[in-house]
Amino acid sequence: IHKNIHQLGDPKPADVRIVGHVREPKEIATKNMVEKFALPRGFTANVFADNLVNPRMIAVADNGDVYVTRRSVGDVIRLVDADGDGIAETQETVANRPGMHGIALKGDTVFLATVNDIFRAAILPDGKFGPLEHIVDDLPDSGQHPNRTLAIGPDDKLYVSVGSTCNACDESSPESATLLQMNPDGTGRKIFASGLRNTIGFAFEPGSGEIYGMDHGIDWLGDNEQYEELNHIVRGKQYGWPYVYGDSKFNPQDHPPGNITMEEWAARSVEPLGFYTPHAAPMQMAFYTGTQFPGEYYGDAFIAMRGSWNRKPPAGYEIVRIHFDGGRPVRFEPFVQGFLARKGERWIHYGRISGLAQTKDGALLVADDANGVIYRIAYTGSSKKSKLPGPPTNSDKVDVRIHLTDPLSNNIAHNPVLAMHLVSTTNLPSLSVTSPAFQNDGIIPRIHALEGQNISPALVWSKGPDETKSYVILMEDPDVAQNPPFVHWSIHDLPPELLILPEGIPPLPELALPANTTQGKNDR
């Protein structure tokens, strides 16, 4: 496409082959979901509230009350944890409107969004809402993306995300696929940024007040296209959709209006700061500003990845942390996993994540709108019942510009020597390690390549000496341009009787391994 697009006045004749799948994992609810979570050390999870039907977006008031929209029910509920034990004792309905989805709080005022409408109301001393005041009644019709979200910026303006009506098309309304800005009373409405297909999750970086958001990529460009995009959203800028995506790639099914070429549209568009697994479906975003989590979490962003319905293998079904350094994003890292599993040839999920917000005490609330549950993730400093997440294999790619601006790992920055050179092999037995996936001196099969299906190959090794206590696998790349080596994968405490690892599927939090086996992190 890149080489030939300039020759195409009409993109229909383009010789483009796209392979896609409709594959939504089967849903299986579980009452013991928190036991399946893979969490960083020191973090624990519990059920904050359940039997909620369809919890979507979450907002937390200054007094700690939690408000949750329920799109299918068409209301807002208030959850109260009066005794501070991390479990909501009461819930009540405080507003009703069909299609209720977006919610934002500012002091004692609440803003709510449905498909076409925005309301505001006073938050009364008892936590209930006063009468809803209609401040906007003509947002664009929904089409494919009806889920409006909104937020109050540090400039006290109201920002509203309006998704596209379609997968990729010429919109009839200029306000579709945009971020809108308006005064808190609905006046002064303008398009803040455009070309954003469906940026449900956006938030303001606490230090600079700059807006960052995760945009949903175009469907049906393939299992590994289009990556979900992390954007720095700036006033007056456009972000490519529907004609250009990713790092100025051209969408072959559409062409810009008038005499504008694809190259001209790409030149006018802002490229993303980072990429995440295609079709992971990013939802609500929140920057961490609390004090409960360790200090290195302050200023980082969390994003709920609801999960794919059209990718093989599935992607998403997790909470992702976006590390920020000096107010700028530097890398993605899984934070909560375990909502997705593979049993033989069948994929199952234990929930689909939608809302995410920080509580008054600095914990993180996560809404599962498939099972009607809100979970609470807290830091206790105890690692007895928690475990490190698996290698962040669900993040297929992070923009190379992020890689070049940050060393990303103390191991890289302070110990730029391959591990094999740090270990003396004198008089030590050797192991024969093979893989049925590769031919000697052959290329990597596409199924195992990052731009293919990103499935890790099976490994087979010879038995060590009788006194062997465990095996360790460390995969390093000595050819990284800066600060080698780059650690792709590590796993240790493999029992001595284990001599084979099966293929590993990217979205899984970890391989199916014996107890007490631990996986390390990718340097990203």
CORZIQUI-V77136 format. One record per backbone hydrogen bond with DSSP energy under -0.5 kcal/mol. NH is the residue of the N-H (numbers start at 1). CO is the residue of the C=O. E is the energy in kcal/mol with one decimal. If there is no record, write none. Layout:
nh:NH co:CO e:E
nh:NH co:CO e:E
This chain:
nh:5 co:1 e:-2.0
nh:7 co:4 e:-1.7
nh:8 co:5 e:-1.7
nh:9 co:7 e:-0.9
nh:13 co:10 e:-0.9
nh:14 co:11 e:-1.9
nh:16 co:14 e:-1.6
nh:18 co:16 e:-0.6
nh:20 co:18 e:-0.5
nh:21 co:310 e:-0.6
nh:23 co:21 e:-0.7
nh:23 co:309 e:-1.4
nh:25 co:23 e:-0.6
nh:26 co:347 e:-1.9
nh:28 co:349 e:-2.8
nh:33 co:30 e:-0.6
nh:35 co:32 e:-1.3
nh:36 co:33 e:-2.2
nh:37 co:33 e:-0.7
nh:37 co:34 e:-0.6
nh:38 co:337 e:-2.7
nh:39 co:37 e:-0.6
nh:40 co:335 e:-0.5
nh:43 co:40 e:-1.8
nh:44 co:378 e:-2.7
nh:46 co:376 e:-1.7
nh:48 co:46 e:-0.6
nh:48 co:374 e:-2.4
nh:49 co:374 e:-1.7
nh:52 co:372 e:-2.4
nh:54 co:52 e:-2.3
nh:56 co:69 e:-3.0
nh:59 co:67 e:-2.5
nh:61 co:65 e:-2.9
nh:64 co:61 e:-1.9
nh:66 co:79 e:-2.5
nh:67 co:59 e:-3.2
nh:68 co:77 e:-2.4
nh:69 co:57 e:-2.1
nh:70 co:75 e:-2.6
nh:71 co:54 e:-0.6
nh:74 co:70 e:-2.9
nh:75 co:70 e:-1.4
nh:76 co:95 e:-2.0
nh:77 co:68 e:-2.7
nh:78 co:92 e:-3.2
nh:79 co:66 e:-3.4
nh:80 co:90 e:-2.0
nh:82 co:80 e:-0.7
nh:84 co:81 e:-0.7
nh:88 co:48 e:-2.8
nh:89 co:80 e:-2.1
nh:90 co:80 e:-1.4
nh:92 co:78 e:-1.7
nh:94 co:76 e:-2.9
nh:95 co:76 e:-1.0
nh:97 co:74 e:-2.2
nh:99 co:71 e:-0.8
nh:100 co:97 e:-1.3
nh:101 co:113 e:-2.6
nh:102 co:113 e:-1.1
nh:104 co:111 e:-2.1
nh:106 co:109 e:-2.8
nh:109 co:106 e:-1.5
nh:110 co:121 e:-2.7
nh:111 co:104 e:-3.0
nh:112 co:119 e:-2.6
nh:113 co:102 e:-2.1
nh:114 co:117 e:-2.5
nh:118 co:136 e:-2.3
nh:119 co:112 e:-2.8
nh:120 co:133 e:-1.9
nh:121 co:110 e:-2.0
nh:123 co:108 e:-3.2
nh:124 co:122 e:-0.7
nh:124 co:128 e:-3.0
nh:127 co:124 e:-2.6
nh:130 co:122 e:-2.9
nh:133 co:120 e:-3.3
nh:134 co:132 e:-0.5
nh:135 co:118 e:-2.3
nh:135 co:133 e:-0.8
nh:136 co:118 e:-1.7
nh:139 co:116 e:-2.4
nh:144 co:165 e:-1.8
nh:145 co:142 e:-1.2
nh:145 co:164 e:-0.9
nh:146 co:144 e:-0.5
nh:148 co:146 e:-1.4
nh:149 co:161 e:-1.0
nh:151 co:159 e:-2.1
nh:153 co:151 e:-0.5
nh:153 co:157 e:-2.6
nh:156 co:153 e:-2.2
nh:158 co:182 e:-3.1
nh:159 co:151 e:-3.1
nh:159 co:157 e:-0.5
nh:160 co:180 e:-2.1
nh:161 co:149 e:-3.0
nh:162 co:160 e:-0.5
nh:162 co:178 e:-2.5
nh:163 co:161 e:-0.5
nh:164 co:197 e:-2.9
nh:171 co:169 e:-0.8
nh:176 co:173 e:-1.4
nh:177 co:162 e:-0.7
nh:177 co:163 e:-0.6
nh:178 co:162 e:-1.8
nh:178 co:175 e:-0.6
nh:179 co:193 e:-2.5
nh:180 co:160 e:-3.4
nh:181 co:190 e:-2.7
nh:182 co:158 e:-2.1
nh:183 co:187 e:-3.2
nh:186 co:183 e:-2.5
nh:190 co:181 e:-2.4
nh:192 co:179 e:-2.4
nh:192 co:190 e:-0.7
nh:193 co:179 e:-1.6
nh:194 co:237 e:-2.0
nh:195 co:177 e:-0.8
nh:196 co:177 e:-2.2
nh:197 co:195 e:-0.7
nh:200 co:198 e:-1.4
nh:201 co:214 e:-0.7
nh:202 co:200 e:-0.7
nh:203 co:212 e:-2.3
nh:205 co:203 e:-0.5
nh:205 co:210 e:-3.1
nh:209 co:205 e:-3.0
nh:211 co:233 e:-0.7
nh:212 co:203 e:-2.5
nh:213 co:231 e:-2.1
nh:214 co:201 e:-2.3
nh:215 co:213 e:-0.6
nh:215 co:229 e:-2.7
nh:216 co:198 e:-1.2
nh:221 co:225 e:-0.6
nh:223 co:19 e:-1.2
nh:225 co:222 e:-1.3
nh:228 co:276 e:-1.6
nh:229 co:215 e:-1.8
nh:230 co:274 e:-2.8
nh:231 co:213 e:-3.1
nh:231 co:229 e:-0.6
nh:233 co:211 e:-2.1
nh:233 co:231 e:-0.8
nh:234 co:232 e:-0.6
nh:236 co:192 e:-3.4
nh:237 co:234 e:-1.9
nh:238 co:268 e:-0.6
nh:239 co:194 e:-1.6
nh:241 co:195 e:-1.5
nh:241 co:239 e:-0.5
nh:243 co:240 e:-1.1
nh:244 co:240 e:-2.2
nh:245 co:249 e:-2.2
nh:248 co:246 e:-1.9
nh:249 co:245 e:-2.8
nh:251 co:243 e:-2.9
nh:252 co:250 e:-0.7
nh:254 co:251 e:-1.1
nh:260 co:257 e:-1.7
nh:265 co:261 e:-2.4
nh:266 co:262 e:-2.7
nh:267 co:263 e:-2.1
nh:268 co:264 e:-1.5
nh:269 co:265 e:-0.8
nh:269 co:266 e:-0.7
nh:270 co:238 e:-2.7
nh:273 co:230 e:-2.9
nh:274 co:230 e:-1.2
nh:276 co:228 e:-2.4
nh:277 co:394 e:-0.6
nh:279 co:226 e:-0.7
nh:280 co:277 e:-1.4
nh:283 co:304 e:-3.4
nh:284 co:354 e:-1.9
nh:286 co:302 e:-2.3
nh:288 co:300 e:-3.3
nh:289 co:287 e:-0.6
nh:297 co:294 e:-2.3
nh:298 co:295 e:-1.4
nh:299 co:288 e:-3.2
nh:300 co:297 e:-2.3
nh:301 co:322 e:-2.2
nh:302 co:286 e:-2.9
nh:303 co:320 e:-2.3
nh:304 co:284 e:-2.0
nh:305 co:303 e:-0.5
nh:305 co:318 e:-2.8
nh:306 co:281 e:-2.7
nh:306 co:304 e:-0.7
nh:307 co:280 e:-2.4
nh:308 co:315 e:-2.6
nh:311 co:23 e:-0.6
nh:317 co:305 e:-0.7
nh:318 co:305 e:-1.5
nh:319 co:336 e:-2.5
nh:320 co:303 e:-2.5
nh:321 co:333 e:-3.5
nh:322 co:301 e:-3.5
nh:323 co:321 e:-0.7
nh:323 co:331 e:-2.5
nh:325 co:328 e:-3.2
nh:328 co:325 e:-1.0
nh:330 co:323 e:-2.9
nh:331 co:323 e:-1.0
nh:333 co:321 e:-1.9
nh:335 co:319 e:-3.1
nh:336 co:319 e:-1.7
nh:337 co:38 e:-1.6
nh:339 co:317 e:-0.8
nh:341 co:348 e:-2.5
nh:343 co:346 e:-3.3
nh:344 co:342 e:-0.5
nh:346 co:343 e:-1.9
nh:348 co:341 e:-2.7
nh:349 co:26 e:-2.7
nh:350 co:339 e:-2.9
nh:354 co:367 e:-2.6
nh:357 co:365 e:-1.8
nh:359 co:363 e:-2.4
nh:362 co:359 e:-1.5
nh:364 co:377 e:-2.5
nh:365 co:357 e:-3.4
nh:366 co:375 e:-2.6
nh:367 co:355 e:-2.4
nh:368 co:373 e:-3.5
nh:369 co:352 e:-1.6
nh:369 co:367 e:-0.7
nh:370 co:352 e:-0.7
nh:372 co:368 e:-1.0
nh:373 co:368 e:-1.7
nh:374 co:49 e:-2.9
nh:375 co:366 e:-3.1
nh:376 co:46 e:-3.0
nh:377 co:364 e:-3.3
nh:378 co:44 e:-2.4
nh:378 co:376 e:-0.6
nh:380 co:42 e:-2.9
nh:380 co:378 e:-0.6
nh:381 co:42 e:-1.6
nh:382 co:42 e:-0.5
nh:387 co:39 e:-0.6
nh:393 co:391 e:-3.5
nh:395 co:392 e:-1.5
nh:396 co:394 e:-1.2
nh:402 co:399 e:-1.5
nh:403 co:399 e:-1.2
nh:404 co:400 e:-2.1
nh:405 co:401 e:-0.7
nh:405 co:402 e:-0.9
nh:406 co:402 e:-0.5
nh:406 co:403 e:-0.8
nh:413 co:409 e:-2.6
nh:414 co:410 e:-2.8
nh:415 co:411 e:-1.3
nh:417 co:415 e:-2.4
nh:421 co:418 e:-1.4
nh:422 co:418 e:-0.5
nh:422 co:419 e:-1.5
nh:423 co:419 e:-0.6
nh:428 co:425 e:-1.8
nh:433 co:431 e:-0.7
nh:434 co:460 e:-3.2
nh:438 co:435 e:-1.2
nh:442 co:439 e:-2.5
nh:448 co:445 e:-1.9
nh:449 co:445 e:-0.5
nh:449 co:446 e:-1.1
nh:452 co:449 e:-1.4
nh:453 co:446 e:-1.1
nh:454 co:446 e:-0.5
nh:454 co:449 e:-2.0
nh:455 co:447 e:-2.0
nh:456 co:454 e:-0.5
nh:456 co:504 e:-1.9
nh:459 co:501 e:-1.8
nh:460 co:434 e:-2.8
nh:461 co:499 e:-2.1
nh:462 co:432 e:-1.6
nh:468 co:465 e:-2.2
nh:471 co:494 e:-2.1
nh:473 co:491 e:-2.9
nh:475 co:489 e:-3.1
nh:476 co:474 e:-0.7
nh:477 co:486 e:-2.1
nh:478 co:476 e:-0.6
nh:480 co:477 e:-0.7
nh:485 co:477 e:-0.5
nh:486 co:477 e:-1.9
nh:487 co:485 e:-0.6
nh:488 co:475 e:-2.3
nh:488 co:486 e:-0.7
nh:489 co:475 e:-1.4
nh:491 co:473 e:-2.4
nh:492 co:518 e:-2.6
nh:494 co:471 e:-2.0
nh:496 co:469 e:-0.6
nh:498 co:495 e:-1.8
nh:499 co:497 e:-0.5
nh:501 co:459 e:-2.5
nh:504 co:456 e:-1.5
nh:508 co:505 e:-1.5
nh:513 co:511 e:-1.1
nh:517 co:514 e:-1.4
nh:518 co:492 e:-1.9
nh:520 co:490 e:-2.9
nh:523 co:487 e:-2.7
